[in-house]
Amino acid sequence: MSTSEKTLVEYYNKKLVLLHKLSWNIPEEDKINIVISGICNINIRQLAFSNNYKTLEELLTFLRSRDFSAYDNESKLSKSDSFKILCYICEQPGHKKVNFPSLRKRF
């Protein structure tokens, strides 16, 4: 199991636990949309949405069976490419909001 696959399956399991704790009668189709909406990688998220899964089991099978390492854009960026990334906070190149220097010091 690749790291990205393990992470997606772990995310899937955690999200379902949280949905179960709500004790709401949420239709399975909505649960699928909630889980897919939370996938951080836009390419994987769009791929999952385009497959129109009918059951959570189908979605889980998709998350387990695919090699998503090709979609892991951050690990494939060269040093020069990282300067093309713009921060949403300061709009400066070279880092993203999650890596904003001032915010990292707070935590």
Secondary structure as GFF3:
##gff-version 3
##sequence-region A 1 107
A	DSSP	alpha_helix	3	21	.	.	.	ID=ss1
A	DSSP	alpha_helix	28	37	.	.	.	ID=ss2
A	DSSP	alpha_helix	42	50	.	.	.	ID=ss3
A	DSSP	alpha_helix	56	65	.	.	.	ID=ss4
A	DSSP	three_ten_helix	68	71	.	.	.	ID=ss5
A	DSSP	alpha_helix	73	76	.	.	.	ID=ss6
A	DSSP	alpha_helix	79	82	.	.	.	ID=ss7
A	DSSP	three_ten_helix	97	99	.	.	.	ID=ss8
A	DSSP	alpha_helix	101	106	.	.	.	ID=ss9
###
